[in-house]
Amino acid sequence: MARIAVIGAGTGAMAAAARLAVAGHRVVVYERTETYGGAVRRFERDGFSFDTGPGLLPLPAVYRDLFVKTGKEPLESCVELVQVDPSARHVFADGTEVQLPNASRAGVVAALDEALGSGAGQRWGDFLVRAREAWDRTRRPLLEEPLWPNWSVLADREPYPSVPHKRLLRTRRATTLAEVGAWELRDPRLAALLESHALAHGLDPRTAPASAAVLPYLEHAFGTWCVRGGIRELARAVYERCVARKVEFVFGAEVTAVLEKDGRAAGVELADGTVAEADFVVAGVAPEVLGRVARSTAVRGGGGVPPQRGLPSRMTVLLALREGRPQGTAHRTVVHTPDREGELEFLFGPDHLMTAGPTVTVLRPNDPGMVPDAEHEAITLTAVFPAGHPEPEAVERYTDAMLAAADQAVPDLRDRLLWREVRAPADIAEATGSEGGAVPAPALAAGGGSLLHPANTTGIPGLFTVGGWSHPGGGLPHAGMSGALVAGLIVEGPEFRGSR
C-alpha cells in the first residue's frame, strides 16, 4: 500500500483519488479552499440554485466508468442524469432559428434543411461524417492513453479529412476550423454553428486546427446531458464516492511545496509548516501553481509539451426571474453575435477592444430543485471573456451586452428579472488558482501541438499531474479521463497504455 498525496479536490483529482483508493492505496487530498469540485461550484440565494461552472455534461460514459470501477453503486444511483432534447436552439445573427435534436443525425439534417434551406442539412451531415473520421483517428492517443513520448506526431498530423477546395487557382485543404466552415459548409449560419463549438471551449476558430471538428461530433454522437440539481451534484457524488472508499480530505490546507528525496517526490509541505510524507504526489492544480510548489526545474521535463497559454476565461450571469419556465422551452439556447470577427478580436486580439456583442449561451433548466417554486425560473448566461483582472466598468458593460443578447432568447427577460449575480474571471481564479481565471481547452491534434497538454508524468519521478491543465485537457469528461490515466500510471507503472 502506497501513501499518495493529492493536491487539489477538482473533479480530475477526485477521480484519480477514488481509483487509487480502490487499488488499495492510502490517499489524502489537500484542498486550499473549504470545498471540493474546483470550478464546479454552486451559488444559492433566496431558494434559487445555479451552477457557476459547467452547466451540461457531455460524454457521461466517463463518469459511468468511474463509478463502475470504484464501487457497486452505478452513477445513475447517485445522481439523476437527463438527456437534453433538443440539444440546443440556435439564434443566428440574421434572426434565423433552429432547434437541433439530441444525438440524431437524420433529425439534425432535417431541422437544418427546414430552417436554413435545402442542402444545408446535407452539408452538415457530410461534415459530421468527416468529423467522425477525425474522432476515430485521435480518440485513443488523445483521450484513452498516456501522452505518447513521440507526441510531435500528434502535433504535426492533421486527422481531419478536409475536402479539396479551389482557391486562387490552387487546390487547398482546410487547416483551421474557420476554413472548414467557409470552404466546406458554405453558409455563414452553418459556419457560426461550427465555430460556436470551438468558442465555447475558449478557442479561436481562425487558428484552431481543423481537428477541432471532433468537438461538435462528440456532442452529436454521445448526446448532451444535464444532472438534476445541477452539475454540482456530480461533484458531490464523486466526492462521496471518494469518502466511501476511505479517501481522506483536508480542506483549508494550502500546499506550498512538493518535497523531494533521492531525486523523487516524497510528500508535501503545507502553509502551516506541516509535512506529509508520501510515496507519490498527484497535483491537480494550474501550471503556475505547480511551478510554485514543485521548485525543481525538472518538473518541466515531463512529456515535453508546454502548458496551454493565452486561453480566455468566462463571464457568467445568474438570473432569478419571477414566473415559471414556459412549457417547451429549450434547455440551451445559443445566441450568435452579429459580428463574429469583432468578437474574436476582442477575445483574442492584443488590445481586447470590445466592438461587438458576445455569443451567449442561455441555460434554462427544467429542474424544480433549482428554483424556490414553480412560479420562478433560474437562468444562467455564459460567454467567453478575456482572462485577467477586468475593471468593474468592463464587467458591467459585458454583462449588459450579455443581457441584450439574452433578450433574443427570453423576450420578457427584463420584465421578469428579480435580481442578477455576476461571476467574473476573478471568481474562477479564486476557485481554481488559474492565472486570470483562464479555462483550459480539450487536447486537440495538429496545430503544431499548441492544443496538446503536458503529460501526466513529470520530470520528477513520483510526481503526476491531473485535471484540465494536463493531458488530455479541459472539460468534465477530459478531467475524468485524466484521473483514470494517472491512476493507471501509478498502479501499473510506466508501461500502462490505457484501458482496452
N, C-alpha and C positions, 0 to 999 in steps of 0.2 A: 504494500500500500504506500503510495507516494503522497507527500504533502504538497498541495497545489494552492498557490495564492492567486486570486483573480482580482485584477484592478478594474473596478467599474461594474455596475449592475445593469448595463444595457441589455437588450434582448439577445444579441450575439454572445455576450459574455455569459448570460444566464443559460443559454442553450448549451454552451460548452461545459458549464459547471454541472448541469444536470447529467449530461452524458458521462462526464468524468466520475461523478459520484456513483453512478450505476456500475461503472467499471471497477469500483472498489477503492477509489482514492478518497483521501480526506481533503475536502475543498472548502476554502474560506474566501468569501467575496468581500472586498473592501471598497465601499462606495462613499465618495466625499460628500454627497448630498444626503438628505434624510429619507430618500425613497428609491425605488427601483424603476427600471424602464428606460433610462436615458432620455431620448427625445419623445418617447411615447408617454405623454403626460395627459392629465385631465384638469379642466377648470370647472368649478361648480359655483353657482350663485343662484339664490332665490328659487331653488328647485330645478334649474337648468343645468345640464351637463354637456361638456364639449370635449372632443379630442383636440389637443393642441399640437399634436404631431401628425403622423399618418392617419387618414380617415377611412381608408379602404385597404383590403388585404388581397393582393394578387398571389397566385400560386400557394394556396393553403396546404398543399401536399407537403411542403417543407415542415410545417408545424405538426401535421398529422404524423409524419415520420418521427419527429422528436418525441411525441407523446407515446407512440408505439414502442420506441426503443427505451423509454425511461420508466415505464410502468404499465399496469393493466388497464388503467382508465384511458380511453381514447380522447382525442382533442374535443370531439363533439359532446363528451360527457362533462367537460369542464367549461366550455363556452358554447354559445349558440351561434353557429355560422349561417348566414343567409346570403344566397346568391342574388346580386343586384340585377334587376331586369326592369327596364332597359339598362344596358351597361352605362350609357351616357346619352345625354341630349347635348347637341352642339348647336350653338347660335353663332352663325358666321357674320362677317363684317357687313355683308350686303343684306342682312336680315333673313337669309335662308336658314331654316332649322331642319335638323334631322335627329331622330331617335334611333340609336343603334342597339339592336337586341344583343343579349349576352351570349357569347360563345356560339354563334350561329352564322356561318359563312353565307349561307343562302339568304338568311334574314337580313344580314348587313347589306348584301348586294342589292336586294330588292328595295330596302329602305333608301339607299343612296341613289338608285335609279329614279325612284319616285320623287325624292327631294331635289336632286341636282341635275336630273336629266338622264336620258337613256345613254348607256355606256359608262357612266361614272362608276356604277357598282362593279361592272366587269373589270375596269382598270384597277380598282381597289382589290378586288378578289384575286386578280393576277399578281398584284404586288404581294399579297399575303402568301401566295404560293412561293414566290422568291424569298420572302422573309422566313418562311419555314425552312428553306434550304440553308439559309444563314444560321438559323437556330440549331438545326441538326449538326452543322459543322462545328459549332462553338459550345454547345451545351456542356459536354464533359470537361474540356480543358478550362472553361471559364467558370463553371459552377460546381462541378462534382469532383474535381481533382485538385490537389495542391498545385500551386503555380509551377508550370514547367521550368526547369533550370534554363532551358533554351527559350525563354519567354519571348524573345525577339521574333520568333516565328509567328507568334500570335500578333505581334505589333505590326509586322510588315505585310501580312497576307490578308487581303480583303475577302471575307467569306460571302458577302452579298453578291449574287449573280446579276450584276447590272445589265440592263438591256442596251445594246449598241444604239448610239444616237448620233445623227448627222448634225454637226455644229461647225460653222465656219469652214466648210468644205473638208472637214475631217470627221472621222468616226470617233466618237468619245463614249466613255462609260462613266456613269455617275460614281464619284468617290465620296461625296458628302450626302447627308440626308436631304439637304435643301435641293441638291441636284436631282436626287431621286424624285422628289416632289415635282420639280419643274419639268423634267425631261420624260418621266415615266407616267406620272399621274395626270399632268396636263390640265389641271383645273385648280385655280387658286384656293378653292374651298377644300379640295382633297389635299392639297399641299399644306394648308393650315391644319387640317385634321392630323396629318402625319407629323408635322413639326411640333404640334402640341404635346405629343408623347415625349419627345426629347426635352422640350421646355419644362415639362412637369418634373423632370429629374435635374433641372438646372443646367441643361446642355444647350449650347448654341447650335442650331441646326445647320448653320452656314459652315461650321467647322467639324461638327460631329461626324464620324465616319458613316458610310452607308450601312455598316453593320448595325447601327442603331435601329435599323428596321426590326430587329428582334423585340424591341420594346412594345410596339403595338401588337406584334404577333403573340407575345407572351400573354397579353391581356385577352386577345381574341381566342387563343387556343385553350386557356385554362380558366377563363372567366374572371369576373370581379366579384369580390365578396365583402360583406360587412360583418361586424360582430355586434350582437345585441348588447347594448350598454356601452358600446364604443370600443375602439381598438385597445384602449387601456385595459379592458377585460382580458385581452390576450396576454398582455404583460403580466397581469395578476396571475393568470393561470400558469404561466411559465415560472413565475416566482414561487407559487405554491408547490409546483412540481419539484422545484429545487429543494424547498424546505422539507417536503415529504421524503426526498432522497438523502436527507441529512446534510445538505449544504448549509454552512453557517454564513450568515450575513452580518457584517459590521457596518452600520451606517454612521455618517458623520465622521468617517475615517479617511482623511486625505493621505494618499501615498506620495511621499516626497522623494523616494529613491528606490530603485531596484538594486538589491545587494548582489555582489559578485564574489565568488570564492573559487579559486583554482580555475579561473577562466570561464566560469559558467554562472548562470543565475542561481542565487542561493536564498532568496527571500525578498522581503520589502521592509522599508522603514516608513513609519507614519509621522505625521506632522508633530505629534506629541512626543516623539522620540522612541516610541515603541518599535521594537524589531520583531518581525515574524519570519522565522526561518521556513524555507520551502525547498522542495526538490525541483519544482517547475513554477514559473510565473507566467500567467496569461494576462496580457494587457488589452483591455477593451476600451482604449482611450484614443483621442485625436492625436495626430502625429506630433503636434507641438507639445502636448502634454507628455507623450512618451519621450520626446527629446529632452525634456527637463528631468524626468525621473530616472531614465536609463542614461547615465552620464557617459558611458563608454561610447566612443565613436564607432565601435564595432556594430552597434545596433543598426546602423545604416547599411550594413553589408548584406542583409538578408534579402535574397531574391533579386536585387539589382534594380528594381523598379522604383522610381521616386514617387512620393505621395502625390496624389492629385492636388493641383493648386489652382487658384483663381476661380473656384466654384462659388456661385452665389448662395444666398440664404433664402429665407421665406418670410413673407408677411402674412399673418393670419388674423382675421377679424371675426370675432364671435358675436352673433346677433341673437338677442332674445326678442321674440315677437309675440304680440297678442294675436289671438285667433289661431285655430288649428291648421295643420298642414292639409291642403286640399287633396281630395282623393285623386289618384292617378298621377301625382307629381313625381317626376323623375328624381331619383336619389342624387344623381350627379348631373350638373349642367356645366358645360364649358362655354364661356362667353369669349369669343375670339376678338382680339384687338383689331381696330380698323387700320392700324399702322404697324404691321409686324416689324418692318425694318427699323422704325423709330424705337419700338420696344426693345429689340435686340441691341441697338446701340446704347440704350440706357443701361441695360443689364450687363453687357459685355464690352462696351466701348470704354476708352480710357477716362472719359470725363463724367460718365454716368449722368448725362443731362436728360431730364425727363421731358420728352416732347410728345409722347403718345401714352394713351391709357394702356393698362396691362391686360393680358389674357388672365381671366379669373375663373377659378373652379368654385362652383357653388354646391355645397353638400347639404341636402335636406333629408336627413334620415327619417324613416318611418319607424320610430323607436319610442314607445311610451316611457321607457326608462330614462330618457334624456330630456324630458320636459316635466314641469310640475303637474300638468293635467292635459286633457285633450283640447283645451281651449288656448293652447300656446304652442309655439314652434321654435325649435332651436336650429339655426342656420350657421354654417361655417364657410367663410370665404378664404381662399388661399391664392396667393400669387407669388411668383419668384421676385426676389428683391436683392440688390447687391449686398454682399456680406460687408460687415464693418459696423460702424457706430454712427448711424444717421442722426442728424439733428431732429428734435421733436417736430419742427415745421415740415421737414421732409416726410416724416412718418404720417403726419396729419394729411398732407397733400396726397400721398399714395393711398391712404385709407379712403379719402373722399373719391379718388379715381376708381378704387375697387367697388365702392358702393354704387357709383354711377354705372359701372359695367353690370353689377348685380341687378340693377333695375330692369335690365332686359330679361333676366331670368325670373325675377319676382316683381312684377309690375307695381304691386301695392306695398312694396317694402317700406318706404318712408312712413306711410300712414300707420303701419303695424308695429314699428320699431319701439321697443321699450327701453333698451339700453344696448350698448356695444362695448366690447372689450378687445383691445388690440394686443397681439403678441408679435414683437419685432425681433430682429436678429439678436439683440442683446439677451432676450429670453432663451433663445436656442443656445447661445454661448454659455449661459448660466447652467442650463440643464446638461449640456454635453461636454463643455470645455473646449469646443472647437473655436478656432480663431475667427472672430467676427460673426459667429453663428453660421459658418459655412456648412453646407449639407453635402455629404459625399454622393457621388453618382454610381450606378452599377458599372461593373467592369465590362468593357467592350473591346472587341478585337479591332485590328488595323489602326489607322490614325497615328502611326508611329509609336504606339504604346502609351499615348497621352491619357487614355482612359483605362489602362490596366492599374492594378493596385499592388503594393508591395506584398511579397509572400508572407504567409502566416508564420514561417520560421524567420529568425533574425540572425544577425551576426554574432549574437551572444547565445551559446548553447543553453538550452533550458528556458529561454525566453521566447514566447509566442505572442502574436497579435491576433485579435479577433474583432469582429464588428465591421461597421461600414467603411472605415478607413484602411482596411486591409483586404486582401483577396477573399471573396470575389466582389466586394464593393458594397455600395449603399442600397438601402431599401430593406423592408422587413424580410422578404424571402432570402435575400443575399446574406443578411445578418445571421439568420438561422443556419444557412449553409456554411458560413464561416465557423460557427460553433461546432458543426459536425466535422469539418476538416481539422480543426485544432485538436478536438478530442481524438480523432483517428491518429494524428501525428504523435500525440503523447502516448496513447495506449499501444499503438503498433510500431511506432518508431518511424524513421525517415523513409522506410520502404513503403509506407502507406500510400496507396494510389486512389483512394476514394472507394465508396461502396458500389457494388455492382449488382 
